[in-house]
Amino acid sequence: MIETETSIDPIWPGDTDWEALAARAISAALAVSAQGSLAQARFTVSVSVHFGTDDEVQALNRDYRHKDKPTNVLSFPMVDPDDFVALAHTDDGEVLLGDIMLAYQTCAREAEEKGIALAAHATHLALHGMLHLLGHDHVEEAEAGIMEALEVKALANLGIDNPY
């Protein structure tokens, strides 16, 4: 079972159910990944999603990535990708995959620049963050192509157009 724990800064507009959006994005990313079976695990797989501010994300970006600027989304994996196979044999009741942080001001600006709804962009970024928790990256061109294809597929499954 997948569990999404969500916290939302009041700066995020109240016209969207951000908790439901996060849960859908996390489930969609998991469904297209090689770790999709975690959704049916006998233990709880937990992901934390925080809809925060640029200041919060900038502080984390500075402290953990040594980049003193805001960014749209950060992911903090708690499980090494090499350990996913071993998770099938765990007797723990819960496994925390990690944390995802979205920055409102950056997300809103990017959505406006792209001419798309904030909710669609936030969905993309949340599932992008989840793919990072599942071991995907976009540093190398080949990895980036794989990750982008998974994002496009997951978004299509949610009825959201290709953002690329």
Backbone hydrogen bonds in HBPLUS format (Angstrom, degrees):
<---DONOR---> <-ACCEPTOR-->    atom                        ^
c    i                          cat <-CA-CA->   ^        H-A-AA   ^      H-
h    n   atom  resd res      DA  || num        DHA   H-A  angle D-A-AA Bond
n    s   type  num  typ     dist DA aas  dist angle  dist       angle   num
A0045-VAL N   A0001-MET O   2.71 MM  44  6.01 168.0  1.72 168.3 172.6     1
A0003-GLU N   A0045-VAL O   2.72 MM  42  5.94 162.0  1.75 159.6 159.2     2
A0047-VAL N   A0003-GLU O   2.91 MM  44  6.34 152.4  1.98 162.1 170.7     3
A0005-GLU N   A0047-VAL O   2.83 MM  42  6.17 160.8  1.86 156.6 163.0     4
A0049-VAL N   A0005-GLU O   2.76 MM  44  6.15 162.7  1.79 164.2 169.2     5
A0007-SER N   A0049-VAL O   3.01 MM  42  6.52 150.4  2.10 153.3 160.0     6
A0051-PHE N   A0007-SER O   2.84 MM  44  6.22 166.8  1.86 161.1 162.1     7
A0009-ASP N   A0051-PHE O   2.82 MM  42  5.98 170.3  1.83 169.3 169.4     8
A0012-TRP N   A0009-ASP O   3.10 MM   3  6.07 164.2  2.12 131.4 133.8     9
A0021-LEU N   A0017-ASP O   2.98 MM   4  6.25 158.6  2.03 151.0 158.0    10
A0022-ALA N   A0018-TRP O   2.89 MM   4  6.03 161.5  1.93 146.5 150.8    11
A0023-ALA N   A0019-GLU O   3.03 MM   4  6.28 164.0  2.06 149.1 153.4    12
A0024-ARG N   A0020-ALA O   2.94 MM   4  6.15 162.1  1.97 152.7 157.1    13
A0025-ALA N   A0021-LEU O   2.96 MM   4  6.15 163.3  1.99 152.2 157.0    14
A0026-ILE N   A0022-ALA O   2.91 MM   4  6.07 165.7  1.93 156.6 160.2    15
A0027-SER N   A0023-ALA O   3.01 MM   4  6.11 165.3  2.03 147.2 151.6    16
A0028-ALA N   A0024-ARG O   2.86 MM   4  5.99 156.3  1.92 148.0 155.1    17
A0029-ALA N   A0025-ALA O   2.99 MM   4  6.16 160.1  2.03 149.6 154.2    18
A0030-LEU N   A0026-ILE O   3.02 MM   4  6.20 163.2  2.05 149.5 154.5    19
A0031-ALA N   A0027-SER O   2.92 MM   4  6.05 154.5  1.98 146.5 153.4    20
A0033-SER N   A0030-LEU O   3.16 MM   3  5.20 154.2  2.23 103.9 111.8    21
A0036-GLY N   A0033-SER O   3.20 MM   3  5.37 147.5  2.31 116.4 114.6    22
A0038-LEU N   A0035-GLN O   2.92 MM   3  5.85 169.8  1.93 132.0 135.4    23
A0039-ALA N   A0036-GLY O   3.14 MM   3  5.99 164.2  2.17 122.3 125.9    24
A0040-GLN N   A0037-SER O   3.01 MM   3  5.55 153.1  2.08 114.6 121.8    25
A0041-ALA N   A0038-LEU O   3.14 MM   3  4.86 167.5  2.16 104.3 105.8    26
A0044-THR N   A0093-GLY O   2.92 MM  49  6.15 172.7  1.92 144.5 142.0    27
A0095-VAL N   A0044-THR O   2.77 MM  51  6.23 155.1  1.83 164.7 172.9    28
A0046-SER N   A0095-VAL O   2.81 MM  49  6.03 166.5  1.83 151.1 155.8    29
A0097-LEU N   A0046-SER O   2.84 MM  51  5.98 154.5  1.91 158.9 166.6    30
A0048-SER N   A0098-GLY O   3.06 MM  50  6.37 171.9  2.07 158.0 160.6    31
A0100-ILE N   A0048-SER O   2.77 MM  52  6.13 145.7  1.88 152.1 163.8    32
A0050-HIS N   A0100-ILE O   2.80 MM  50  6.21 162.6  1.83 160.6 166.2    33
A0102-LEU N   A0050-HIS O   2.89 MM  52  6.29 165.1  1.91 167.9 171.4    34
A0052-GLY N   A0102-LEU O   2.73 MM  50  5.64 145.2  1.85 154.6 161.3    35
A0104-TYR N   A0052-GLY O   2.88 MM  52  5.97 158.5  1.92 130.9 136.0    36
A0057-VAL N   A0053-THR O   3.10 MM   4  6.37 171.7  2.11 155.8 157.7    37
A0058-GLN N   A0054-ASP O   2.71 MM   4  5.80 156.7  1.77 152.8 160.2    38
A0059-ALA N   A0055-ASP O   3.06 MM   4  6.20 158.7  2.11 145.4 150.1    39
A0060-LEU N   A0056-GLU O   3.15 MM   4  6.48 159.4  2.19 148.2 153.5    40
A0061-ASN N   A0057-VAL O   2.78 MM   4  5.91 160.6  1.81 152.2 158.5    41
A0062-ARG N   A0058-GLN O   2.83 MM   4  5.95 155.3  1.89 148.2 154.8    42
A0063-ASP N   A0059-ALA O   2.90 MM   4  6.05 165.3  1.92 147.2 151.5    43
A0064-TYR N   A0060-LEU O   2.82 MM   4  5.75 162.1  1.85 152.7 156.7    44
A0065-ARG N   A0061-ASN O   2.92 MM   4  5.09 142.6  2.06 123.4 134.3    45
A0067-LYS N   A0061-ASN O   3.20 MM   6  5.52 178.2  2.20 121.9 122.5    46
A0066-HIS N   A0062-ARG O   3.13 MM   4  4.41 130.6  2.38 110.4 116.7    47
A0069-LYS N   A0067-LYS O   2.86 MM   2  5.72 136.5  2.05 106.9  93.6    48
A0103-ALA N   A0072-ASN O   3.05 MM  31  5.24 156.6  2.11 137.9 140.7    49
A0074-LEU N   A0101-MET O   2.88 MM  27  5.14 150.6  1.97 143.9 153.4    50
A0101-MET N   A0074-LEU O   2.84 MM  27  5.14 162.0  1.87 152.2 156.5    51
A0076-PHE N   A0099-ASP O   2.77 MM  23  5.05 156.5  1.82 154.2 157.1    52
A0099-ASP N   A0076-PHE O   3.08 MM  23  5.05 152.7  2.15 126.3 131.4    53
A0078-MET N   A0097-LEU O   2.67 MM  19  5.15 162.3  1.70 142.4 137.8    54
A0083-ASP N   A0080-ASP O   2.77 MM   3  5.41 160.6  1.81 125.4 132.2    55
A0084-PHE N   A0081-PRO O   3.36 MM   3  5.67 172.9  2.37 111.7 113.7    56
A0087-LEU N   A0083-ASP O   3.18 MM   4  6.48 133.9  2.41 145.7 158.2    57
A0087-LEU N   A0084-PHE O   3.19 MM   3  5.18 134.6  2.40  94.9 107.2    58
A0088-ALA N   A0085-VAL O   3.31 MM   3  5.96 151.9  2.40 113.3 119.1    59
A0089-HIS N   A0086-ALA O   2.97 MM   3  5.60 159.3  2.01 118.6 124.9    60
A0090-THR N   A0087-LEU O   3.10 MM   3  5.09 171.5  2.10 110.3 112.7    61
A0107-CYS N   A0103-ALA O   2.94 MM   4  6.03 165.9  1.96 160.8 165.5    62
A0108-ALA N   A0104-TYR O   2.76 MM   4  5.90 169.1  1.77 167.2 169.8    63
A0109-ARG N   A0105-GLN O   3.00 MM   4  6.09 160.6  2.04 144.0 149.5    64
A0110-GLU N   A0106-THR O   2.93 MM   4  6.08 166.6  1.95 153.1 156.8    65
A0111-ALA N   A0107-CYS O   2.90 MM   4  6.07 159.9  1.94 150.1 155.9    66
A0112-GLU N   A0108-ALA O   3.01 MM   4  6.20 160.0  2.06 146.9 152.2    67
A0113-GLU N   A0109-ARG O   2.91 MM   4  6.16 160.9  1.94 151.0 156.7    68
A0114-LYS N   A0110-GLU O   2.92 MM   4  6.10 148.4  2.02 147.3 155.5    69
A0115-GLY N   A0111-ALA O   2.90 MM   4  5.96 116.2  2.31 135.9 152.4    70
A0116-ILE N   A0111-ALA O   2.98 MM   5  5.19 163.6  2.00 149.5 150.9    71
A0115-GLY N   A0112-GLU O   3.09 MM   3  4.92 142.2  2.24  94.7 106.1    72
A0121-HIS N   A0117-ALA O   3.12 MM   4  6.47 162.0  2.16 154.6 159.3    73
A0122-ALA N   A0118-LEU O   2.81 MM   4  6.00 165.4  1.83 158.8 163.2    74
A0123-THR N   A0119-ALA O   2.93 MM   4  6.04 149.8  2.03 140.5 148.7    75
A0124-HIS N   A0120-ALA O   3.05 MM   4  6.32 161.2  2.09 146.2 150.6    76
A0125-LEU N   A0121-HIS O   2.92 MM   4  6.23 162.0  1.95 152.8 157.6    77
A0126-ALA N   A0122-ALA O   2.86 MM   4  5.99 156.5  1.91 148.2 154.5    78
A0127-LEU N   A0123-THR O   2.99 MM   4  6.23 165.2  2.01 154.8 158.3    79
A0128-HIS N   A0124-HIS O   2.86 MM   4  6.00 145.6  1.98 144.3 155.1    80
A0129-GLY N   A0125-LEU O   2.86 MM   4  6.06 156.7  1.92 144.3 150.2    81
A0130-MET N   A0126-ALA O   2.95 MM   4  6.24 149.5  2.04 141.8 150.4    82
A0131-LEU N   A0127-LEU O   2.97 MM   4  6.18 153.4  2.04 143.4 149.5    83
A0132-HIS N   A0128-HIS O   3.14 MM   4  6.54 145.7  2.26 143.5 152.7    84
A0132-HIS N   A0129-GLY O   3.13 MM   3  5.10 121.3  2.49  92.9 107.5    85
A0133-LEU N   A0129-GLY O   3.07 MM   4  6.49 151.7  2.15 144.6 152.2    86
A0133-LEU N   A0130-MET O   2.99 MM   3  4.93 110.8  2.49  92.9 109.5    87
A0134-LEU N   A0130-MET O   2.98 MM   4  6.30 134.8  2.19 142.5 155.6    88
A0136-HIS N   A0131-LEU O   2.93 MM   5  5.47 159.5  1.97 154.5 148.3    89
A0135-GLY N   A0132-HIS O   2.96 MM   3  5.18 161.3  2.00 112.1 114.8    90
A0144-ALA N   A0140-GLU O   2.87 MM   4  6.09 158.5  1.91 156.7 163.9    91
A0145-GLY N   A0141-GLU O   3.00 MM   4  6.25 153.1  2.07 147.9 154.0    92
A0146-ILE N   A0142-ALA O   3.18 MM   4  6.50 154.9  2.25 145.7 151.7    93
A0147-MET N   A0143-GLU O   2.91 MM   4  6.16 168.5  1.93 156.9 160.1    94
A0148-GLU N   A0144-ALA O   2.85 MM   4  5.95 163.4  1.88 150.6 155.6    95
A0149-ALA N   A0145-GLY O   3.06 MM   4  6.15 157.5  2.11 141.4 147.2    96
A0150-LEU N   A0146-ILE O   3.07 MM   4  6.34 155.2  2.13 148.6 155.2    97
A0151-GLU N   A0147-MET O   2.95 MM   4  6.23 156.6  2.00 150.6 157.3    98
A0152-VAL N   A0148-GLU O   2.91 MM   4  6.15 166.2  1.93 155.5 158.4    99
A0153-LYS N   A0149-ALA O   3.01 MM   4  6.16 160.5  2.05 145.8 151.1   100
A0154-ALA N   A0150-LEU O   2.90 MM   4  6.07 165.3  1.93 151.6 155.7   101
A0155-LEU N   A0151-GLU O   2.85 MM   4  6.01 164.5  1.87 155.6 160.2   102
A0156-ALA N   A0152-VAL O   2.90 MM   4  6.04 156.9  1.96 144.7 151.5   103
A0157-ASN N   A0153-LYS O   2.99 MM   4  6.25 151.4  2.08 145.5 153.2   104
A0158-LEU N   A0155-LEU O   2.91 MM   3  5.01 137.0  2.10  98.8 111.9   105
A0160-ILE N   A0155-LEU O   2.84 MM   5  4.99 170.7  1.85 140.8 138.4   106
A0159-GLY N   A0156-ALA O   2.94 MM   3  4.85 159.4  1.98 103.4 109.7   107
